[in-house]
């Protein structure tokens, strides 16, 4: 059994949250670096080569999935543990497909999180209790097609959030407030969704989402 403190790169686009996690993990893990963007996260991981990257799922620029993809090109054995406020099946499945070894939600305690990091370092797969079923169902083909749709997989997690809000009738300003991003960033995400799904306008986005049961 490896008794050394696991080395960690902490990735989240909210500085205050990173500070809180770091304080919770003080003395339990060795945080070697922090990052708040996809680019910085990939760079810090390649530089530090930590035992585990503690990774936020939703960030500008492609989120945790994009961090994993960038790092995997150089460090294919790097281990990632997703830490997210989201417990949506599609978020869990997307980041696990990308290569994360586990997924826990931000309601986890500091000691539980440190234990999850150690277990991922040692080769285990770790999930918050209700999330494990999503992964099992996905690999057994029981997740509804909408949640493993190859077209949906083209979208980043942030683009999926924007798509759902558009489909629910939110205006760009409302989406910007809801996601704490700028109006221009919302426009950029909508443009990316239209391009990737080969749609023409927000009405087609709504119809696409409803057909795949992505909205209630």
C-alpha positions as CSV (number, residue, x, y, z in Angstrom):
1,X,0.0,0.0,0.0
2,X,1.3,3.4,-1.0
3,X,1.4,5.6,2.2
4,X,2.9,8.7,0.6
5,X,0.7,11.7,0.1
6,X,-0.7,11.6,-3.5
7,X,0.4,14.5,-5.7
8,X,-2.4,16.5,-7.2
9,X,-3.0,19.2,-9.8
10,X,-6.2,21.0,-8.8
11,X,-8.3,22.3,-11.7
12,X,-11.3,24.6,-11.4
13,X,-12.2,27.9,-13.0
14,X,-13.4,29.4,-9.7
15,X,-10.4,30.6,-7.7
16,X,-12.4,30.7,-4.4
17,X,-13.5,27.1,-4.9
18,X,-10.0,26.0,-5.5
19,X,-8.9,27.7,-2.3
20,X,-11.6,26.0,-0.4
21,X,-10.7,22.5,-1.8
22,X,-7.0,23.2,-1.1
23,X,-7.8,24.1,2.5
24,X,-9.9,20.9,2.9
25,X,-7.1,18.7,1.5
26,X,-4.3,20.3,3.5
27,X,-2.1,17.6,5.0
28,X,-4.1,14.9,3.1
29,X,-2.7,15.3,-0.4
30,X,0.2,17.3,-1.9
31,X,-1.3,19.9,-4.2
32,X,1.6,20.7,-6.7
33,X,-0.3,23.2,-8.8
34,X,-3.6,24.9,-9.6
35,X,-5.2,25.9,-12.8
36,X,-8.4,27.7,-13.9
37,X,-8.4,27.2,-17.7
38,X,-8.1,24.2,-20.0
39,X,-4.7,25.5,-21.4
40,X,-3.3,26.1,-17.9
41,X,-4.5,22.8,-16.7
42,X,-2.9,20.8,-19.5
43,X,0.3,22.7,-19.1
44,X,0.4,22.2,-15.3
45,X,-0.3,18.5,-15.7
46,X,2.4,18.0,-18.3
47,X,4.8,19.9,-16.1
48,X,4.1,18.3,-12.7
49,X,3.0,14.8,-13.8
50,X,0.9,14.4,-10.7
51,X,-0.5,11.1,-9.4
52,X,-4.0,12.5,-10.0
53,X,-5.5,15.6,-11.7
54,X,-8.6,16.7,-9.7
55,X,-10.6,18.1,-12.5
56,X,-13.6,20.3,-12.8
57,X,-16.0,19.2,-15.6
58,X,-17.5,22.6,-16.7
59,X,-14.9,25.2,-17.8
60,X,-14.7,27.5,-20.8
61,X,-12.8,26.0,-23.8
62,X,-14.1,22.5,-23.6
63,X,-14.0,21.7,-19.9
64,X,-12.5,18.6,-18.3
65,X,-13.0,16.5,-21.4
66,X,-10.7,18.8,-23.4
67,X,-8.1,18.8,-20.6
68,X,-8.0,15.0,-20.7
69,X,-7.7,15.0,-24.5
70,X,-4.9,17.4,-24.5
71,X,-2.9,15.7,-21.8
72,X,-3.5,12.2,-23.1
73,X,-1.6,13.0,-26.3
74,X,1.6,13.2,-24.2
75,X,0.7,11.4,-21.0
76,X,-1.7,8.6,-21.9
77,X,-1.5,7.0,-18.4
78,X,-2.3,10.2,-16.5
79,X,-5.1,9.6,-14.0
80,X,-8.0,12.0,-13.6
81,X,-10.7,12.4,-11.0
82,X,-13.6,14.6,-12.0
83,X,-15.0,16.8,-9.2
84,X,-18.2,18.6,-10.3
85,X,-21.4,20.1,-9.0
86,X,-23.2,18.3,-11.8
87,X,-24.6,14.8,-11.3
88,X,-26.2,14.6,-14.8
89,X,-25.7,11.2,-16.5
90,X,-24.4,12.7,-19.7
91,X,-21.7,14.7,-17.9
92,X,-20.5,11.6,-16.0
93,X,-20.5,9.5,-19.1
94,X,-18.7,12.1,-21.2
95,X,-15.8,12.6,-18.8
96,X,-15.4,8.9,-18.1
97,X,-15.4,8.1,-21.8
98,X,-12.7,10.7,-22.2
99,X,-10.5,8.9,-19.7
100,X,-11.2,9.9,-16.2
101,X,-10.9,7.2,-13.5
102,X,-13.7,8.5,-11.3
103,X,-16.3,11.2,-10.8
104,X,-17.4,12.7,-7.5
105,X,-19.7,15.6,-6.7
106,X,-18.8,18.8,-4.9
107,X,-20.9,17.8,-1.9
108,X,-18.1,15.4,-0.9
109,X,-16.2,16.0,2.4
110,X,-12.5,16.8,2.4
111,X,-11.6,13.4,3.9
112,X,-13.8,11.5,1.4
113,X,-12.2,13.5,-1.4
114,X,-8.7,12.7,-0.2
115,X,-9.6,9.1,0.0
116,X,-11.0,9.2,-3.5
117,X,-7.8,10.7,-4.8
118,X,-5.7,8.0,-3.1
119,X,-7.9,5.3,-4.5
120,X,-7.6,6.7,-8.1
121,X,-3.9,7.0,-7.7
122,X,-3.8,3.3,-6.6
123,X,-5.7,2.2,-9.7
124,X,-9.3,2.1,-8.5
125,X,-12.3,3.6,-10.2
126,X,-14.2,5.9,-7.8
127,X,-17.7,7.3,-8.1
128,X,-20.2,9.0,-5.9
129,X,-22.8,6.3,-5.1
130,X,-25.6,7.3,-7.4
131,X,-23.2,8.0,-10.3
132,X,-21.8,4.5,-10.6
133,X,-25.1,3.3,-12.0
134,X,-24.9,5.7,-14.9
135,X,-21.5,4.3,-16.0
136,X,-22.6,0.7,-15.6
137,X,-25.8,1.4,-17.6
138,X,-23.8,3.2,-20.3
139,X,-21.5,0.3,-20.9
140,X,-24.4,-2.1,-20.8
141,X,-26.3,-0.1,-23.4
142,X,-29.1,0.9,-21.1
143,X,-28.6,4.7,-21.1
144,X,-31.2,6.2,-23.5
145,X,-29.8,6.9,-26.9
146,X,-30.1,10.6,-26.4
147,X,-27.4,10.4,-23.8
148,X,-24.9,8.4,-25.8
149,X,-25.8,10.1,-29.2
150,X,-22.6,10.5,-31.3
151,X,-23.9,13.9,-32.4
152,X,-24.2,15.0,-28.8
153,X,-20.7,13.7,-28.2
154,X,-19.4,16.4,-30.6
155,X,-20.4,19.1,-28.2
156,X,-18.4,20.2,-25.2
157,X,-20.2,20.1,-21.9
158,X,-20.6,23.8,-21.9
159,X,-22.2,23.7,-25.4
160,X,-24.6,21.1,-24.1
161,X,-25.6,23.4,-21.2
162,X,-26.3,26.2,-23.7
163,X,-28.2,23.9,-26.0
164,X,-30.5,22.8,-23.2
165,X,-31.2,26.3,-22.1
166,X,-31.9,27.4,-25.6
167,X,-34.3,24.5,-26.0
168,X,-36.1,25.5,-22.8
169,X,-36.7,29.0,-24.3
170,X,-34.0,31.0,-22.5
171,X,-32.8,34.2,-24.2
172,X,-29.0,34.8,-24.6
173,X,-28.9,37.3,-21.8
174,X,-30.7,34.9,-19.5
175,X,-28.2,32.1,-20.4
176,X,-25.3,34.4,-19.8
177,X,-26.6,35.1,-16.3
178,X,-27.5,31.5,-15.6
179,X,-24.0,30.3,-16.6
180,X,-22.0,33.4,-15.4
181,X,-20.6,33.9,-18.9
182,X,-20.7,36.9,-21.3
183,X,-23.4,37.4,-23.9
184,X,-20.7,37.1,-26.6
185,X,-19.6,33.7,-25.1
186,X,-23.2,32.5,-25.3
187,X,-23.3,33.6,-29.0
188,X,-20.0,31.7,-29.6
189,X,-21.4,28.5,-28.0
190,X,-24.6,28.7,-30.0
191,X,-22.7,29.2,-33.2
192,X,-20.5,26.1,-32.4
193,X,-23.7,24.1,-31.6
194,X,-25.3,25.1,-34.9
195,X,-22.1,24.3,-36.8
196,X,-21.4,20.9,-35.2
197,X,-25.0,19.7,-35.5
198,X,-25.5,21.3,-38.9
199,X,-28.5,23.3,-37.8
200,X,-29.6,26.7,-39.0
201,X,-31.2,28.5,-36.0
202,X,-32.3,28.3,-32.4
203,X,-35.7,26.8,-33.3
204,X,-34.0,23.9,-35.0
205,X,-31.8,23.5,-31.8
206,X,-35.0,23.3,-29.8
207,X,-36.6,20.7,-32.0
208,X,-33.3,18.7,-32.1
209,X,-33.2,18.6,-28.3
210,X,-36.8,17.7,-27.9
211,X,-36.5,14.8,-30.4
212,X,-33.7,13.4,-28.3
213,X,-35.5,13.9,-25.0
214,X,-32.8,16.3,-23.7
215,X,-35.4,18.6,-22.3
216,X,-38.6,18.0,-20.3
